[in-house]
Amino acid sequence: MKRARRPLRGLQRALLLASALSSAGPALAQAQPQPSHVPVSALPITRFQGVDPGGSVGGLLWRGGIALTSDDDRFGGLSGMGILGPDGRMVMVSDRGNFVTGQLLHDDAGRPSSVVGVDIIPMRNSAGVELPRASARDAEAMDVVIRDGVPVAIRVGFENVTRVADFRLIDGVPGGPAREVAIPAWLSRERSNETLEALCIAPPASPVAGSTLLIAEGLRDAEGNARATLLGVRDRGDLAYTAGPGTNPTDCAFLPNGDLLVLERGLALITFTMKLRRVPADQVRAGMVMAGETLLEIGGSDIDNMEGVEVFAGPGGETRIALLSDNNFNDWQRSVILTFALP
């Protein structure tokens, strides 16, 4: 929601990226960021679009939600989330360059009830020091890297200084120096807050299993579709996504069967709007233009600035879809987690 900046060129661009990903100097190298506990309260959200948990909303079943608040001014700006396992341990990213970790709990009825044990962990560059400036901290998307069934890293997409980086997971806690992931030049050279908003990793059932899909928010091809790219060994290449009128893609997540969910956000007068679309698995290939059916289309006070989507195994093993909002650190906006299931 910030003003876009003009792209930097040549040496300026190279210096900015180097500053974000490498050393900020010997003096800073000694100041290693440490996790910091943050008290967070959760207010249950039971009714959504006039229905109680279990009721139908669009093409989904409403499972309940929570609104998160904290007196700590570092909490907020949540732009992406990932659930690490059945115990609900989770990682979120903030657009001020922090990881926010905790555990999502559910009540006896399977509704989200709280997030406990919340810590804030500053992200580091490749030299192991905190990211040096605001333009390098704008984390907007993430997914969990899983190898042999074990979460081993968090892959993060950044705007402004546009890039992708991995951060290792140790006992469910992200950290360590950033490890840069190569992305196409057409994306890395862009310098604005309308670049990399959506990042997701294809599951084993997908035709592009293991590949990372990136979708740009405001970058369009000649036909007006959102530009996208696949990062893979055999599946590398560009593709595109057809967003709905008045909305832009803000995140993506794969269902276990390989179908893709894309979250879109827009504005209508003074309220936010959102759409959630489902793209068939066979459309997620280099050279394709992805387009999907609308599962959910909402506007008004039941939602906020919806920026994150996650698919996870909920209570009883049910496949759940979580939507996350970014309050932009504004008192008049909310940080909400809304959960749904497929019928």
Long-range contacts (C-beta under 8 A, 24 or more apart in sequence): 1-193, 1-305, 1-328, 2-193, 3-193, 4-192, 4-193, 4-194, 4-218, 5-135, 5-160, 5-191, 5-192, 5-193, 6-191, 6-192, 7-189, 7-190, 7-191, 7-192, 8-191, 13-189, 13-191, 16-135, 16-136, 16-161, 16-191, 17-161, 17-163, 17-188, 19-125, 19-132, 19-133, 19-136, 20-125, 20-131, 20-132, 20-133, 20-135, 20-136, 20-158, 20-161, 20-163, 21-125, 21-126, 21-163, 21-165, 21-178, 21-180, 22-125, 22-126, 22-127, 23-125, 23-126, 23-127, 23-129, 24-125, 24-127, 24-129, 24-130, 24-132, 28-129, 28-130, 28-132, 29-127, 29-128, 29-129, 31-129, 31-130, 32-124, 32-128, 32-129, 33-121, 33-122, 33-123, 33-124, 33-130, 33-175, 34-121, 35-101, 35-119, 35-120, 35-121, 35-173, 36-74, 36-119, 36-120, 36-121, 37-117, 37-118, 37-119, 38-70, 38-72, 38-74, 38-75, 38-100, 38-118, 38-119, 38-120, 39-70, 39-71, 39-72, 39-118, 40-68, 40-69, 40-70, 40-75, 40-102, 40-115, 40-118, 41-68, 41-69, 41-70, 42-66, 42-67, 42-68, 42-112, 42-113, 42-114, 42-115, 43-67, 43-69, 44-111, 44-112, 44-113, 45-336, 45-338, 46-111, 48-302, 48-338, 49-298, 49-302, 53-109, 53-110, 53-111, 56-343, 57-296, 57-298, 57-340, 58-276, 58-294, 58-295, 58-296, 58-297, 58-298, 59-293, 59-294, 59-295, 59-296, 59-342, 59-343, 60-276, 60-295, 60-296, 60-321, 60-340, 60-341, 60-342, 60-343, 61-340, 61-341, 61-342, 61-343, 62-340, 63-110, 63-111, 63-112, 63-314, 63-320, 63-339, 63-340, 63-341, 64-110, 64-111, 64-112, 64-339, 65-112, 65-336, 65-337, 65-338, 65-339, 66-112, 66-113, 66-114, 66-115, 66-336, 66-337, 67-334, 67-335, 67-336, 68-115, 68-335, 68-336, 68-337, 69-335, 70-118, 72-120, 73-329, 74-98, 74-120, 75-100, 75-118, 75-120, 75-335, 76-326, 76-327, 76-328, 76-329, 76-335, 77-326, 77-327, 77-328, 77-329, 78-307, 78-308, 78-324, 78-325, 78-326, 78-327, 78-335, 79-139, 79-140, 79-141, 79-251, 79-307, 79-308, 79-324, 79-326, 80-139, 80-140, 80-141, 80-142, 80-143, 80-156, 80-157, 80-199, 80-251, 80-307, 80-308, 80-324, 81-142, 81-308, 81-310, 81-322, 81-324, 81-337, 82-142, 82-143, 82-144, 82-154, 82-310, 83-144, 83-310, 83-312, 83-313, 83-322, 84-144, 84-151, 84-169, 84-172, 85-151, 86-313, 86-317, 89-172, 90-115, 91-142, 91-144, 91-154, 91-169, 91-172, 91-174, 92-142, 92-308, 92-324, 93-139, 93-140, 93-141, 93-142, 93-154, 93-156, 94-120, 94-139, 95-137, 95-138, 95-139, 95-140, 95-159, 95-326, 96-134, 96-137, 96-329, 97-122, 97-123, 97-130, 97-131, 97-136, 97-137, 97-138, 97-139, 98-122, 98-123, 98-137, 98-139, 99-123, 99-154, 99-167, 99-174, 99-175, 101-172, 101-173, 101-174, 104-337, 106-314, 106-315, 110-314, 110-315, 110-316, 110-318, 111-339, 112-337, 112-339, 115-337, 119-173, 121-173, 121-174, 121-175, 123-156, 123-167, 123-178, 124-167, 124-175, 124-176, 124-177, 124-178, 125-177, 125-178, 126-165, 126-177, 126-178, 126-179, 126-180, 127-177, 128-176, 128-177, 135-160, 135-161, 135-191, 136-160, 136-161, 138-193, 140-196, 140-197, 140-307, 141-196, 141-197, 141-198, 141-199, 141-200, 141-251, 141-308, 142-199, 143-199, 143-200, 143-201, 143-212, 143-253, 144-169, 144-201, 145-201, 146-201, 155-181, 155-199, 155-201, 155-212, 156-199, 157-196, 157-197, 157-198, 157-199, 157-214, 158-196, 159-192, 159-193, 159-194, 159-195, 159-196, 159-197, 159-217, 160-191, 160-192, 160-193, 160-195, 161-191, 162-187, 162-188, 162-189, 162-190, 162-191, 162-195, 162-196, 163-188, 163-196, 164-196, 164-199, 164-212, 164-214, 164-231, 181-212, 181-231, 182-231, 183-214, 183-229, 183-231, 184-229, 184-238, 186-219, 186-227, 187-214, 187-216, 187-219, 187-227, 187-229, 190-216, 190-219, 192-218, 194-218, 194-219, 194-248, 195-219, 197-248, 197-249, 197-250, 197-251, 197-307, 198-249, 198-250, 198-251, 198-252, 198-262, 198-263, 199-251, 199-252, 200-251, 200-252, 200-253, 200-254, 200-260, 201-254, 202-254, 202-258, 202-284, 203-254, 203-255, 203-256, 203-258, 205-256, 205-257, 205-258, 205-281, 206-254, 206-258, 206-281, 206-284, 207-235, 207-258, 207-281, 207-282, 207-284, 207-285, 208-232, 208-235, 208-284, 208-285, 209-258, 211-235, 211-236, 213-252, 213-260, 213-284, 215-241, 215-249, 215-252, 215-262, 216-249, 217-248, 217-249, 217-250, 218-248, 223-289, 225-289, 228-290, 230-284, 230-285, 230-286, 235-285, 235-286, 236-286, 237-286, 237-287, 238-286, 238-287, 239-284, 239-285, 239-286, 239-287, 239-288, 239-289, 239-290, 240-288, 240-289, 240-290, 241-279, 241-289, 241-290, 241-291, 242-289, 242-290, 242-291, 244-275, 244-277, 244-294, 246-273, 247-273, 247-274, 247-275, 250-306, 250-307, 250-308, 251-307, 251-308, 251-309, 252-309, 253-309, 253-310, 253-311, 253-321, 254-311, 255-311, 255-319, 255-342, 256-311, 256-319, 257-281, 258-284, 260-284, 260-290, 260-292, 261-295, 261-309, 261-311, 261-321, 262-290, 262-292, 262-309, 263-306, 263-307, 263-308, 263-309, 263-323, 265-305, 265-306, 265-307, 268-299, 271-299, 271-300, 271-301, 272-299, 272-303, 272-304, 272-305, 272-306, 273-297, 273-298, 273-299, 273-303, 274-298, 274-299, 274-303, 274-306, 274-323, 276-309, 276-321, 276-323, 296-340, 303-336, 303-338, 304-333, 304-334, 304-335, 304-336, 305-333, 314-339, 314-341
